Amino acid sequence: MEVRAIAKYLPLSAQKMRLVVDRVRGLGADEALIVLRFMPQKGAPLVSKLVESAIANAEENFELNREDLYVAQIFADEGPTRKWRKFGARGRFKPWLRRSSHVTVILAEREEA
C-alpha cells in the first residue's frame, strides 16, 4: 500500500529543496521527521509538514500503522518561475527569478520478513 502527498508552489527553488529531500529518502516516517526537525535549511519545515500530512493520510484513510511506514519515494520538481524586474543604472533592468517547486512524497508500508 502506498500513500501519496503533494505540496505545490512552495516558495523555494527545486535545487535547494532537493538538498533536503535527498537526506530523508528511504528513512522511516518518524525518523524522517526527527531528521527534518534539526536541519538548518529553509525547506526542512516545508518537507516536514508534507511528511506529517502523508502520515495522517495513511492513518486516517487507509488505517496503516505509523511505525510500519517509510519514505519510499520523495522528489522535488520545478514549479513556475515569477519574473520580477529591478531597475538599474542607465536604463537597464536586472531580472529577479523567483523560483518555486512542487514536492511529492510517497510513503509505503514495510514488508515484514
N, C-alpha and C positions, 0 to 999 in steps of 0.2 A: 504494500500500500504506500503510495506516495502522496504527499501533501504539498501544495504549492502556495506561495505568497509572492506578490509582485508589488514593488513600490516604483511609481513613475514620477518623473520630473523632479528628481532630487537635485538640490542646487549645488552640485559638486561634479567636477569632471569625472568621466569614466576612468581615466588613467589613475587618478587619486583614489577613486573608490575601489579599484582592483587591488591596490595595496592592502586594503582592509579585508576584502573578500577572500583573497588567496590565503590569508592567515587562518581562516576558520573552516575552510573546505575539508570535509572528512571527519571533523570533530563531532562528539556527541552534542546534542542540543544544549544541555545545561552547561557543558564545558565551554561551548562556543560563547554563551552569554557571559561567562566569567572572563574569558579572554578579551572579549569586546569591552567589558567594563573598564579594563585597565589600559586600553590602548589610547595613545595621545592624539590620534588622527581625528579630524573633524567628521569623517564618515562613520566612525565607530558607533556613536549613538544612533545614527540612522539605520545602520545594518542591524544593530541590537534590537531596535523596535520592530524591524521586519521579521527577525527570527522569533521574537516573542509572539508576534501575530501568527506566524506559521504554526508554532506550538499550540496556541489557543485554537486554531482551526482544526488541528489534529485531535485535540482532546474533546472539543465540543461536537464537531461534525462527524468524525469517524471513530470516536471512542477509543483512541490509541493511548497507550501508556507513555508518559513523558520520558521515562528512563530508557525506553527502547528506541527513541528517535535519535537520528544523527543527520548531519548535513550532507546529503548525498550529492547535490549539485548546488552551486551558487555562482552566479555570474553577473557582471555589470556591463550593460550595453550603453552606447551613446544615445542621449536624448537630443532634443532640439537645442540649437545654439542661438541665443539672443545677441544681436549685434547692436552695440552702442557706439556713440562717437564722442571722443574727447577732442575738442578743437585745440590746435596747436598754433605755433607762430607762423607768420607769413601765409596765412590762408590754408594751411594744411589741417588735416584731422588725423587722429590716431584711433584706429578701431579697437574697441574692447570686445572680446568674445566671452560672453557669459555662458559657459557650458553647463549642461545638465546631464543626468544619467538615469537609466532605468535598471533596477536591481531585481533579480529573481532568485528566490531560494526554494529549493525542493528538499523536503525532509522525507526520509524513508525509515522504515522500521527495520531494526537489526534482526537478522535471521539467527535463531538460537541453534547452537551446534548439538 
